[in-house]
């Protein structure tokens, strides 16, 4: 914890059921779960990706030539093969942090490998985390909106209801988050599997009508299209990128499902179904140029439209659910890694610790998606805003992967660069193509990402400044203990636990208790919570005890950045390690600090004000650490920053 005694820069991260749950679920059960959770996002890309790509290539109202369609399909297939299959499924799934994946887990691994001496690593993690929220807001908006737009194919009379119905579905989705997702998640895999089967069946039928689209497997068609179309080709590449959005999800969910199930689900279900559907849409556009209006839903006969709209809506809700719970997880990781202030965590399952709900994050996402739906009003308009956030995250992932391959895998820097450079160049090309859409909606994720990066950077810098300032004013702990042993104050019965983020200095709550109450408890424990640069810390490594004197004990509790830091549970481990105490005769002393702007500050005044606002809005430490409220004593102090 940072220097303010019970500080805001730490929080519980999804204590994922990783190893234990994977052992119980079985390989095929995990594979089915991966189909629903991991590939829900990328699985809904056929709803809009081909439409946007062809529109970017030929413009509205113009028929697409045979070569243009082959070029687009070739770019789509090779994007799936190079970005998703090779970069993520083959390479990055091996770059795990003790079994966990995701950009922030990769950042923690790279930061540890560099000896925590590389601020650029943390900055990359901050940028990635900031951009993620743009993706988390756009995905539900775009996915559900594109699914509901299918009702216009049934009859144009439904068109005025697309936006209201989309908003109602999203409102319902976010409103049920507090009830937990365990029951609903059980249906994710089967529903998404049916969705992939429906994608493949429709695609096969239309490919059979025009097998010439299979020529698009030749990458030369994609290369020729880019070379011959110049700027239009680059714009088209930005739209083609829509087929790989959701790739980060398969890496982030590594800890939940494992490499084998994720790879199996991709290679044998998701990749074949997506490829067949994309090629089927291409064949349909060649056969009927008017189908470009909505090539996905026009793949299906009239009688199947209503069932497909319902199935598409279910698939997009699943994709949205996955990104919502992903936002909870990323926020928790950011809190635990010291990038965000502490936020309220509600556990929605007694059996699964990873089933959580974060009210503030949920409210933030809900407002964001509703604003996007009512401002952009169509999937076509929203698609322009989609790619920048995802490509930015992919660029950061590639950079962090280089550090991990170099330092953790012990490759030479040249070999690591040779492996990563082609993917980085590809990601930068996609990013450049998407940046061309800034004025068409790309400004939104950039603006949101910049705001989140500013918040994360301010919080990290502010906590460091505050820690340094308070350390200069505090008394060394060993000095205070020696003073109290030489001249002990009156005793109070029981045990006092003083929480502090700085184990070398006397906790503010202890100093103020001595100053104002002029008593010392029979037994005093200076407790510090530490966070490791790995996802989980085993119970055997959780507790470290050190006796400082007759009345003082120093207790260090260590958690991983995906563990729930429950202090009473950890103290039960401490009891086994030799510390005898009774929880009901123990008082926990917390320092609640009131911050104000100093006359001279190391940060600009606007950043001081932002940091103070973040600190004052942080959630209560008592609930956060699971401490019984009736055993807590809070002592206030004012600090100038």
LUMROBA-437440 format. One line per field, with one value per residue (C-alpha): x, y, z; residue in one letter; residue number from 1. Coordinates in steps of 0.02 Angstrom, whole numbers, plus 50000, padded with zeros to 5 digits. Last residue first. Layout:
% LUMROBA-437440
x = (X_...)
y = (Y_...)
z = (Z_...)
balo = (A_...)
domi = (NUM_...)
END
This chain:
% LUMROBA-437440
x = (50003_49949_49895_49753_49729_49581_49582_49466_49431_49368_49307_49120_49150_49219_49366_49334_49480_49368_49228_49340_49437_49287_49282_49382_49293_49401_49559_49500_49449_49616_49708_49608_49638_49825_49827_49742_49867_50017_50115_50267_50172_50212_50071_50000_49836_49728_49705_49601_49676_49580_49701_49641_49655_49589_49536_49557_49457_49329_49464_49553_49741_49883_50017_50110_50098_49929_49865_49939_49835_49678_49744_49734_49549_49523_49623_49529_49640_49548_49682_49708_49853_49933_49925_50055_50014_50158_50141_50256_50235_50253_50227_50388_50482_50491_50435_50425_50286_50266_50100_50035_50177_50103_49929_49988_50006_49907_49916_50101_50187_50154_50046_50090_49972_50056_50006_50089_50025_50014_49983_49947_49879_49965_49888_49908_49736_49783_49967_49977_49825_49893_50058_49974_49850_49993_50080_50261_50383_50473_50316_50246_50069_50001_49865_49875_49810_49774_49759_49673_49693_49748_49917_49982_50133_50300_50461_50608_50499_50402_50561_50628_50466_50467_50644_50603_50454_50548_50449_50350_50367_50486_50387_50229_50302_50373_50210_50107_50216_50206_50017_49998_50104_50003_49836_49882_49943_49783_49669_49763_49762_49574_49544_49658_49567_49399_49455_49541_49391_49276_49388_49372_49197_49209_49340_49463_49431_49604_49670_49598_49718_49865_49817_49801_49974_50042_49970_50052_50218_50205_50165_50316_50427_50383_50483_50633_50635_50642_50783_50883_50855_50919_50789_50785_50599_50578_50691_50678_50510_50437_50507_50447_50275_50261_50283_50160_50030_50048_50015_49865_49792_49806_49726_49578_49547_49567_49456_49284_49249_49215_49104_48989_48924_48886_48812_48681_48612_48780_48723_48582_48680_48842_48758_48676_48843_48932_48796_48792_48983_49000_48856_48935_49105_49029_48927_49069_48999_49093_49089_49274_49249_49140_49041_48964_48919_48880_49030_49017_49173_49176_49319_49496_49588_49664_49837_49911_49929_49783_49672_49720_49689_49519_49475_49531_49421_49267_49292_49306_49138_49067_49163_49094_48918_48926_48978_48839_48714_48780_48751_48575_48532_48603_48496_48338_48380_48419_48252_48161_48258_48242_48078_48148_48297_48467_48622_48526_48553_48741_48749_48654_48645_48781_48643_48605_48757_48669_48777_48943_48876_48813_48983_49068_48943_48980_49166_49138_49027_49150_49295_49195_49139_49313_49398_49270_49248_49400_49547_49471_49386_49538_49658_49553_49526_49713_49781_49684_49503_49495_49678_49688_49537_49640_49724_49560_49486_49627_49568_49397_49415_49491_49355_49340_49516_49441_49368_49540_49607_49471_49532_49709_49648_49555_49718_49810_49690_49808_49936_49806_49702_49857_49911_49738_49728_49908_49858_49779_49637_49532_49521_49384_49270_49261_49148_48992_48830_48922_48995_48816_48761_48922_48905_48730_48780_48941_48860_48718_48845_48938_48775_48731_48902_48869_48707_48788_48938_48846_48707_48801_48849_48669_48670_48840_48810_48777_48625_48713_48732_48544_48525_48666_48580_48408_48475_48565_48406_48304_48433_48435_48244_48241_48375_48297_48115_48111_48169_48029_47921_48065_48007_48101_48264_48237_48229_48413_48459_48433_48593_48698_48637_48677_48856_48895_48834_48897_49070_49088_49091_49214_49324_49340_49372_49515_49604_49642_49706_49821_49888_49917_50005_50117_50157_50201_50325_50394_50431_50568_50660_50535_50671_50648_50574_50456_50393_50373_50270_50163_50136_50086_49957_49898_49888_49791_49844_49852_49940_50083_50099_50070_50167_50125_49952_50045_50127_50009_49835_49877_50002_49979_49793_49720_49834_49907_49764_49617_49702_49743_49560_49496_49628_49588_49401_49432_49541_49418_49276_49376_49427_49246_49193_49087_48930_48912_48777_48894_49082_49186_49318_49252_49077_49150_49241_49095_48973_49100_49131_48952_48860_49010_49098_48982_49102_49245_49149_49078_49243_49313_49150_49043_49170_49280_49141_49125_49313_49308_49175_49277_49434_49355_49259_49332_49515_49482_49388_49534_49668_49586_49442_49490_49515_49456_49561_49534_49593_49742_49783_49660_49769_49750_49899_49930_50099_50056_50000)
y = (50888_50953_50821_50825_50684_50581_50429_50285_50147_49981_49828_49858_49870_49694_49708_49641_49739_49841_49851_49941_50038_50140_50173_50309_50471_50578_50506_50537_50716_50747_50678_50787_50943_50909_50878_51045_51128_51061_50927_50944_51063_51226_51312_51140_51079_50988_50806_50735_50572_50432_50330_50159_50074_49896_49841_49662_49584_49509_49445_49346_49334_49209_49241_49078_49044_48961_49125_49216_49105_49160_49337_49315_49278_49432_49539_49497_49555_49470_49402_49455_49573_49443_49464_49479_49513_49581_49581_49677_49635_49755_49735_49650_49715_49714_49534_49489_49394_49358_49298_49255_49146_48982_49042_49051_49221_49250_49360_49409_49575_49553_49667_49709_49740_49811_49778_49853_49746_49805_49695_49761_49921_50088_50241_50430_50452_50607_50587_50399_50374_50504_50411_50243_50310_50390_50222_50225_50215_50070_49969_50105_50068_50064_49974_49978_49824_49849_49699_49693_49785_49966_50007_50171_50241_50148_50249_50143_50021_50165_50250_50087_50059_50238_50221_50053_50131_50278_50436_50517_50687_50640_50481_50586_50685_50534_50436_50586_50613_50428_50425_50579_50506_50344_50434_50567_50436_50335_50486_50558_50387_50377_50549_50512_50347_50434_50566_50439_50321_50463_50547_50395_50451_50512_50644_50515_50393_50407_50349_50178_50151_50209_50088_49945_49985_49999_49827_49753_49834_49767_49593_49596_49666_49536_49385_49479_49592_49441_49364_49527_49555_49380_49263_49237_49192_49319_49460_49456_49370_49474_49638_49602_49553_49725_49808_49689_49717_49907_49896_49783_49906_50047_49936_49903_50085_50146_50014_50055_50237_50212_50063_50177_50269_50108_50028_50164_50295_50386_50503_50398_50236_50318_50407_50244_50154_50284_50302_50113_50099_50229_50153_49980_50047_50135_49984_49856_49679_49519_49334_49291_49226_49086_48992_49135_49226_49408_49486_49675_49780_49966_50063_50096_50227_50183_50140_50060_49884_49825_49963_49930_49744_49781_49896_49763_49633_49743_49796_49613_49583_49715_49648_49473_49536_49635_49482_49383_49521_49518_49330_49343_49484_49383_49233_49342_49425_49252_49180_49329_49316_49128_49132_49265_49159_49196_49273_49438_49456_49468_49564_49715_49854_49762_49643_49763_49691_49521_49375_49459_49522_49346_49268_49395_49360_49174_49208_49301_49161_49023_49116_49151_48970_48899_49020_49002_48814_48702_48822_48947_48830_48716_48860_48926_48751_48711_48877_48886_48933_49065_49114_49139_49254_49410_49326_49270_49440_49535_49463_49544_49654_49544_49560_49748_49767_49749_49924_50001_49899_49977_50150_50097_50028_50189_50283_50181_50071_49970_49921_49875_49770_49683_49634_49564_49464_49406_49325_49177_49116_49239_49109_49029_49169_49076_48946_49049_48957_48835_48984_49043_48882_48863_49037_49010_48847_48921_49070_48963_48842_48989_49052_48878_48875_49050_48990_48832_48927_49074_48971_48936_49121_49168_49072_49138_49318_49406_49498_49666_49649_49643_49830_49831_49706_49786_49957_49879_49794_49953_50059_49938_49937_50128_50139_50011_50066_50196_50060_49936_49995_49946_49764_49603_49683_49827_49699_49659_49828_49747_49646_49795_49898_49757_49740_49925_49986_49836_49848_50038_50060_49921_49969_50147_50078_49973_50128_50186_50016_50005_50180_50143_49980_50070_50200_50062_49989_50162_50186_50054_50016_49890_49756_49744_49569_49632_49769_49645_49527_49669_49738_49565_49552_49726_49673_49514_49340_49237_49069_49132_49286_49211_49238_49068_49129_49269_49159_49032_49096_49281_49322_49172_49139_49310_49431_49324_49205_49319_49462_49339_49292_49471_49536_49395_49430_49613_49574_49444_49568_49703_49582_49532_49713_49793_49884_50068_50142_50191_50188_50055_50003_50083_50015_49843_49844_49915_49784_49645_49693_49728_49573_49464_49540_49450_49305_49423_49478_49311_49223_49215_49199_49084_48978_48979_48900_48759_48732_48735_48599_48503_48508_48471_48589_48526_48550_48716_48777_48735_48809_48973_49015_49192_49297_49447_49585_49660_49837_49947_50128_50197_50192_50131_50218_50350_50292_50178_50000)
z = (49943_50113_50238_50363_50488_50544_50657_50615_50740_50668_50765_50739_50551_50539_50416_50240_50164_50050_50176_50300_50168_50113_49927_49842_49800_49915_49837_49659_49700_49786_49634_49515_49620_49627_49439_49407_49526_49430_49525_49639_49750_49841_49933_49973_49902_50030_50075_50217_50276_50359_50462_50512_50681_50691_50866_50923_51064_50946_50827_50962_50943_50946_50816_50779_50593_50615_50686_50536_50421_50514_50495_50306_50318_50427_50302_50142_50000_49855_49739_49558_49590_49703_49891_50031_50212_50316_50505_50621_50805_50949_51136_51189_51040_50850_50821_50636_50549_50362_50295_50120_50058_50119_50070_49888_49803_49644_49489_49491_49523_49708_49813_49994_50140_50294_50474_50627_50770_50949_51102_51276_51198_51217_51296_51282_51201_51097_51056_51074_50962_50841_50824_50802_50672_50575_50562_50621_50476_50394_50354_50240_50182_50357_50453_50642_50732_50917_51033_51201_51366_51373_51449_51516_51422_51412_51431_51374_51277_51199_51140_51067_50971_50905_50837_50756_50668_50594_50633_50492_50411_50271_50237_50220_50075_49983_49998_49942_49789_49744_49772_49662_49520_49514_49529_49401_49276_49296_49279_49131_49046_49075_48998_48850_48820_48823_48699_48587_48599_48542_48414_48301_48258_48079_48117_48183_48040_47962_48130_48088_47943_48049_48187_48063_47996_48173_48213_48056_48100_48276_48211_48095_48234_48367_48307_48237_48391_48506_48402_48404_48591_48626_48697_48884_48892_49031_48970_48780_48758_48900_48834_48656_48723_48805_48636_48550_48687_48670_48482_48513_48638_48511_48379_48495_48542_48362_48282_48347_48307_48121_48163_48262_48108_48015_48171_48175_48296_48322_48461_48537_48537_48593_48739_48792_48786_48893_49025_49047_49053_49191_49290_49282_49331_49479_49534_49523_49521_49555_49514_49532_49710_49645_49778_49875_49715_49680_49765_49770_49745_49783_49707_49770_49670_49501_49434_49590_49522_49630_49563_49381_49406_49479_49334_49210_49295_49304_49122_49073_49159_49042_48891_48915_48943_48781_48682_48765_48725_48547_48532_48604_48484_48340_48392_48398_48232_48162_48220_48139_47976_47950_47851_47734_47683_47763_47687_47677_47865_47844_47681_47749_47618_47521_47464_47319_47227_47214_47153_47192_47358_47401_47364_47478_47617_47599_47610_47774_47839_47794_47875_48034_48052_48019_48142_48282_48290_48264_48274_48395_48518_48518_48553_48697_48768_48763_48825_48988_49022_49159_49165_48977_48976_48939_48790_48710_48747_48661_48495_48517_48365_48231_48097_48125_48056_47883_47906_47935_47789_47680_47727_47680_47513_47479_47512_47380_47281_47170_47302_47434_47312_47245_47421_47460_47299_47323_47489_47397_47508_47407_47268_47374_47312_47145_47228_47186_47227_47341_47433_47462_47548_47647_47720_47784_47869_47943_48027_48096_48170_48249_48327_48392_48476_48545_48624_48695_48768_48845_48926_49089_49090_49127_49291_49347_49292_49456_49522_49515_49327_49299_49263_49136_49022_49042_48993_48845_48785_48806_48714_48567_48561_48563_48424_48307_48330_48191_48067_48102_47955_47839_47854_47891_47831_47953_48093_48060_48132_48302_48279_48224_48373_48494_48431_48406_48575_48674_48594_48597_48786_48827_48679_48742_48916_48848_48783_48960_49015_48864_48893_49078_49036_48913_49046_49170_49046_49006_49191_49176_49337_49406_49391_49203_49221_49355_49241_49098_49206_49276_49101_49037_49177_49126_48943_48974_49028_49187_49208_49317_49206_49034_48873_48797_48745_48658_48527_48446_48487_48495_48359_48243_48253_48292_48199_48060_48018_48053_47960_47821_47800_47804_47683_47561_47577_47537_47386_47321_47336_47246_47109_47075_47069_47204_47150_47196_47308_47448_47416_47330_47458_47617_47583_47548_47716_47816_47751_47774_47956_48013_48076_48035_48188_48311_48341_48383_48536_48594_48563_48739_48836_48730_48637_48792_48894_48766_48773_48963_48964_48837_48945_49113_49227_49391_49350_49267_49420_49532_49420_49374_49492_49469_49618_49521_49586_49754_49778_49806_49779_49903_50056_50227_50299_50170_50112_49969_50000)
balo = (X_X_X_X_X_X_X_X_X_X_X_X_X_X_X_X_X_X_X_X_X_X_X_X_X_X_X_X_X_X_X_X_X_X_X_X_X_X_X_X_X_X_X_X_X_X_X_X_X_X_X_X_X_X_X_X_X_X_X_X_X_X_X_X_X_X_X_X_X_X_X_X_X_X_X_X_X_X_X_X_X_X_X_X_X_X_X_X_X_X_X_X_X_X_X_X_X_X_X_X_X_X_X_X_X_X_X_X_X_X_X_X_X_X_X_X_X_X_X_X_X_X_X_X_X_X_X_X_X_X_X_X_X_X_X_X_X_X_X_X_X_X_X_X_X_X_X_X_X_X_X_X_X_X_X_X_X_X_X_X_X_X_X_X_X_X_X_X_X_X_X_X_X_X_X_X_X_X_X_X_X_X_X_X_X_X_X_X_X_X_X_X_X_X_X_X_X_X_X_X_X_X_X_X_X_X_X_X_X_X_X_X_X_X_X_X_X_X_X_X_X_X_X_X_X_X_X_X_X_X_X_X_X_X_X_X_X_X_X_X_X_X_X_X_X_X_X_X_X_X_X_X_X_X_X_X_X_X_X_X_X_X_X_X_X_X_X_X_X_X_X_X_X_X_X_X_X_X_X_X_X_X_X_X_X_X_X_X_X_X_X_X_X_X_X_X_X_X_X_X_X_X_X_X_X_X_X_X_X_X_X_X_X_X_X_X_X_X_X_X_X_X_X_X_X_X_X_X_X_X_X_X_X_X_X_X_X_X_X_X_X_X_X_X_X_X_X_X_X_X_X_X_X_X_X_X_X_X_X_X_X_X_X_X_X_X_X_X_X_X_X_X_X_X_X_X_X_X_X_X_X_X_X_X_X_X_X_X_X_X_X_X_X_X_X_X_X_X_X_X_X_X_X_X_X_X_X_X_X_X_X_X_X_X_X_X_X_X_X_X_X_X_X_X_X_X_X_X_X_X_X_X_X_X_X_X_X_X_X_X_X_X_X_X_X_X_X_X_X_X_X_X_X_X_X_X_X_X_X_X_X_X_X_X_X_X_X_X_X_X_X_X_X_X_X_X_X_X_X_X_X_X_X_X_X_X_X_X_X_X_X_X_X_X_X_X_X_X_X_X_X_X_X_X_X_X_X_X_X_X_X_X_X_X_X_X_X_X_X_X_X_X_X_X_X_X_X_X_X_X_X_X_X_X_X_X_X_X_X_X_X_X_X_X_X_X_X_X_X_X_X_X_X_X_X_X_X_X_X_X_X_X_X_X_X_X_X_X_X_X_X_X_X_X_X_X_X_X_X_X_X_X_X_X_X_X_X_X_X_X_X_X_X_X_X_X_X_X_X_X_X_X_X_X_X_X_X_X_X_X_X_X_X_X_X_X_X_X_X_X_X_X_X_X_X_X_X_X_X_X_X_X_X_X_X_X_X_X_X_X_X)
domi = (641_640_639_638_637_636_635_634_633_632_631_630_629_628_627_626_625_624_623_622_621_620_619_618_617_616_615_614_613_612_611_610_609_608_607_606_605_604_603_602_601_600_599_598_597_596_595_594_593_592_591_590_589_588_587_586_585_584_583_582_581_580_579_578_577_576_575_574_573_572_571_570_569_568_567_566_565_564_563_562_561_560_559_558_557_556_555_554_553_552_551_550_549_548_547_546_545_544_543_542_541_540_539_538_537_536_535_534_533_532_531_530_529_528_527_526_525_524_523_522_521_520_519_518_517_516_515_514_513_512_511_510_509_508_507_506_505_504_503_502_501_500_499_498_497_496_495_494_493_492_491_490_489_488_487_486_485_484_483_482_481_480_479_478_477_476_475_474_473_472_471_470_469_468_467_466_465_464_463_462_461_460_459_458_457_456_455_454_453_452_451_450_449_448_447_446_445_444_443_442_441_440_439_438_437_436_435_434_433_432_431_430_429_428_427_426_425_424_423_422_421_420_419_418_417_416_415_414_413_412_411_410_409_408_407_406_405_404_403_402_401_400_399_398_397_396_395_394_393_392_391_390_389_388_387_386_385_384_383_382_381_380_379_378_377_376_375_374_373_372_371_370_369_368_367_366_365_364_363_362_361_360_359_358_357_356_355_354_353_352_351_350_349_348_347_346_345_344_343_342_341_340_339_338_337_336_335_334_333_332_331_330_329_328_327_326_325_324_323_322_321_320_319_318_317_316_315_314_313_312_311_310_309_308_307_306_305_304_303_302_301_300_299_298_297_296_295_294_293_292_291_290_289_288_287_286_285_284_283_282_281_280_279_278_277_276_275_274_273_272_271_270_269_268_267_266_265_264_263_262_261_260_259_258_257_256_255_254_253_252_251_250_249_248_247_246_245_244_243_242_241_240_239_238_237_236_235_234_233_232_231_230_229_228_227_226_225_224_223_222_221_220_219_218_217_216_215_214_213_212_211_210_209_208_207_206_205_204_203_202_201_200_199_198_197_196_195_194_193_192_191_190_189_188_187_186_185_184_183_182_181_180_179_178_177_176_175_174_173_172_171_170_169_168_167_166_165_164_163_162_161_160_159_158_157_156_155_154_153_152_151_150_149_148_147_146_145_144_143_142_141_140_139_138_137_136_135_134_133_132_131_130_129_128_127_126_125_124_123_122_121_120_119_118_117_116_115_114_113_112_111_110_109_108_107_106_105_104_103_102_101_100_99_98_97_96_95_94_93_92_91_90_89_88_87_86_85_84_83_82_81_80_79_78_77_76_75_74_73_72_71_70_69_68_67_66_65_64_63_62_61_60_59_58_57_56_55_54_53_52_51_50_49_48_47_46_45_44_43_42_41_40_39_38_37_36_35_34_33_32_31_30_29_28_27_26_25_24_23_22_21_20_19_18_17_16_15_14_13_12_11_10_9_8_7_6_5_4_3_2_1)
END
